Amino acid sequence: MLLLASMIGEPFGWRGQQEGRLVNNVMPARGYESVQTGASSSILLSPHTEDSFHPHRSHVFLLGCVRNPDGVATTIASVRDVNLSAADHEILLRPTIPILPDLTYGDAEKWGAADPIPTLWERSDGLCLRYDPDYTPWADADPEYREAYLRLGSELERVTRRVVLEPGDVAIIDNDVVVHGRVPFTARFDGTDRWLKRVNVAMPDRPRPMAELTENGYGQLVDYLSLESK
């Protein structure tokens, strides 16, 4: 996984998640069945941008399948497949509401200020998004923004595809363009449940909005595979 990731960019891990490991485990955990994290099982894991709260979120990430005996599907949807009006597009480009870290990053009281960010943004090759409705207080936005945000969610649902990873498969996902999730399933917690490996990859030559440079990232820090990376 790390060799493949290194061919794409620079693998990294979060100090505040899974003890900073570069290769993370994605599997159900008892007590998290109905929580919106990768450790859930009994609920739909909503489509989202991986680590969307942070300006150093992965540009690309890898999902490698170790086992998936029940054929549990990963969901994917590209923002470039949605149909939005010009007005909705313009509204969602505004930095209006923040995205908060999920529960795997620790105590919310230590996160610091929550700065508003845009949901949509433009890259030289097309439209991108930063999206995580379960950790976004979108209901606090003005009605015009809420309606545009909900229409984006409906469009992403419309264009969603399901991918069933089998042992040995690796999915490579553009985290700026594609949101991902997972269908519900019943976990057994007996060592036979779905088990994926995830590697986050930074691509320093791929630009993002300059405004992200001023974000505090809620104090979450990253460690790169290469000591020369920053």
C-alpha positions in Angstrom: 0.0 0.0 0.0 2.8 2.5 0.9 4.7 1.6 -2.2 1.7 2.3 -4.4 0.9 5.5 -2.5 4.5 6.7 -2.9 4.1 6.3 -6.7 1.3 8.8 -6.5 2.5 11.3 -3.9 3.5 11.5 -0.2 1.8 9.1 2.3 1.0 10.6 5.7 -0.7 9.8 8.9 -2.6 11.9 11.5 -1.0 12.2 14.9 -4.5 12.4 16.5 -5.9 9.3 14.7 -4.9 5.6 15.1 -1.7 6.7 16.8 -0.3 8.4 13.7 0.0 5.2 11.7 0.6 5.7 8.0 -1.7 2.7 7.1 -5.0 2.8 8.9 -7.5 0.1 9.6 -11.1 0.5 8.4 -13.3 -2.0 10.2 -16.4 -2.0 12.4 -15.9 -1.4 16.1 -18.3 -2.4 18.9 -20.1 0.6 20.3 -19.7 2.6 17.1 -22.3 0.8 15.1 -24.5 4.0 14.6 -21.8 6.7 14.7 -20.7 8.5 11.5 -17.2 7.3 11.3 -15.4 4.5 9.4 -15.9 2.2 12.5 -19.7 2.2 12.0 -21.7 -0.6 10.5 -25.5 -0.5 11.1 -26.0 2.9 9.4 -25.3 4.3 6.0 -21.9 6.0 6.2 -22.8 9.3 4.5 -20.9 10.4 1.4 -18.1 12.7 2.5 -14.7 14.1 1.7 -12.0 12.3 3.8 -10.9 14.5 6.7 -12.7 17.4 5.1 -12.3 19.6 8.2 -8.5 20.0 7.5 -6.6 22.1 5.0 -4.0 19.2 4.8 -6.6 16.5 4.0 -5.4 14.0 1.5 -5.5 14.9 -2.2 -5.9 11.2 -3.0 -6.4 8.2 -0.7 -6.2 4.4 -1.1 -8.6 1.8 0.1 -7.1 -1.7 0.0 -9.4 -4.7 0.8 -8.1 -7.4 3.1 -11.5 -9.1 3.4 -15.1 -8.4 2.5 -17.0 -11.7 2.8 -20.4 -10.1 2.8 -19.8 -7.9 -0.3 -20.3 -4.6 1.6 -20.3 -1.8 -1.0 -18.3 1.4 -0.9 -20.2 4.3 -2.3 -18.6 6.9 -4.6 -20.0 10.0 -6.2 -18.2 12.7 -8.3 -19.1 16.4 -8.0 -18.4 16.6 -11.8 -21.4 14.4 -12.5 -23.9 16.5 -10.6 -26.3 19.1 -12.2 -26.5 22.3 -10.3 -27.8 25.6 -11.4 -25.5 28.6 -11.8 -27.0 30.2 -8.8 -26.4 27.1 -6.6 -22.9 26.9 -7.9 -22.2 30.5 -6.9 -23.8 30.2 -3.5 -21.8 27.1 -2.6 -18.5 28.8 -3.6 -19.0 31.2 -0.7 -17.2 30.4 2.6 -20.4 30.2 4.8 -20.2 27.3 7.2 -17.4 25.3 8.8 -16.7 21.5 8.8 -15.9 20.1 12.2 -13.6 17.1 13.0 -15.3 13.8 13.6 -15.2 12.0 16.9 -12.1 10.0 16.1 -10.0 13.2 16.6 -10.6 13.6 20.3 -12.0 16.3 22.6 -14.1 18.9 20.8 -13.3 21.5 23.4 -9.6 21.6 22.2 -10.4 22.1 18.6 -10.4 25.9 18.6 -12.3 28.3 16.3 -14.4 27.0 13.5 -13.8 29.0 10.4 -16.4 29.0 7.5 -15.2 27.4 4.3 -16.7 27.0 0.8 -18.4 23.7 -0.1 -17.4 24.0 -3.7 -14.1 25.3 -5.2 -12.5 25.4 -8.6 -9.4 23.6 -9.7 -7.7 24.2 -13.1 -9.2 21.0 -14.4 -12.7 21.4 -13.0 -15.0 21.6 -10.1 -14.0 20.3 -6.6 -15.8 20.0 -3.3 -15.2 19.8 0.4 -18.2 18.0 1.9 -19.2 16.2 5.1 -22.9 16.9 6.0 -22.8 15.0 9.2 -20.1 17.3 10.6 -21.3 20.5 9.0 -23.7 22.8 10.8 -25.4 23.6 7.6 -28.7 24.1 9.3 -27.2 27.3 10.8 -26.7 28.8 7.4 -29.2 31.2 5.7 -32.1 29.6 3.8 -30.6 30.2 0.4 -27.4 28.3 1.3 -29.3 25.5 3.1 -31.4 24.9 0.0 -28.4 24.9 -2.3 -26.6 22.5 0.1 -29.5 20.1 0.2 -29.8 20.2 -3.6 -26.1 19.3 -3.9 -26.7 16.4 -1.5 -29.6 15.1 -3.6 -27.5 15.3 -6.7 -24.6 13.4 -5.2 -27.1 10.8 -4.1 -28.5 10.6 -7.7 -25.0 10.0 -9.2 -23.8 7.6 -6.5 -22.3 4.3 -7.6 -21.5 1.2 -5.5 -18.2 -0.6 -5.6 -17.7 -3.9 -3.9 -14.0 -4.3 -3.1 -12.6 -7.9 -3.0 -9.5 -9.1 -1.2 -6.5 -7.7 -3.1 -8.4 -4.8 -4.7 -7.2 -1.2 -4.2 -9.4 1.8 -4.9 -7.6 5.1 -5.6 -9.9 8.0 -4.9 -9.5 11.7 -5.8 -10.5 13.3 -2.5 -11.0 16.7 -4.0 -13.5 15.4 -6.6 -15.2 12.3 -5.3 -17.1 11.7 -2.0 -17.3 8.2 -0.6 -19.3 6.3 2.0 -20.5 2.8 2.7 -23.8 0.9 2.8 -25.1 -0.4 6.1 -24.3 -4.0 7.2 -24.6 -6.1 10.3 -21.2 -6.6 12.0 -20.4 -9.8 13.8 -17.3 -8.6 15.7 -15.9 -12.1 15.4 -12.8 -11.5 13.3 -14.6 -12.1 10.0 -16.1 -8.6 9.2 -15.2 -6.3 6.3 -11.6 -5.0 6.7 -10.0 -2.3 4.6 -6.6 -0.6 4.8 -6.5 3.2 4.1 -3.5 5.3 3.2 -3.7 9.1 2.8 -1.6 10.7 0.1 -0.5 14.3 -0.3 0.3 15.8 -3.7 2.2 19.0 -3.0 2.1 20.1 -6.7 -1.7 20.0 -6.7 -2.9 23.5 -5.6 -5.9 24.2 -3.4 -7.5 27.6 -2.5 -5.1 30.0 -1.0 -7.6 30.8 1.8 -6.9 27.3 3.3 -3.5 28.4 4.3 -5.0 30.5 7.1 -7.0 27.6 8.6 -6.0 26.2 12.0 -6.9 22.6 11.2 -8.3 22.4 14.8 -4.8 21.6 16.0 -4.6 18.3 14.1 -1.0 17.6 12.8 0.3 15.2 10.2 3.4 13.1 9.9 4.7 12.3 6.4 6.5 9.1 5.3 9.4 11.2 4.0 11.2 13.4 6.6 11.9 16.0 3.8 8.1 16.6 3.4 6.4 19.5 5.1 
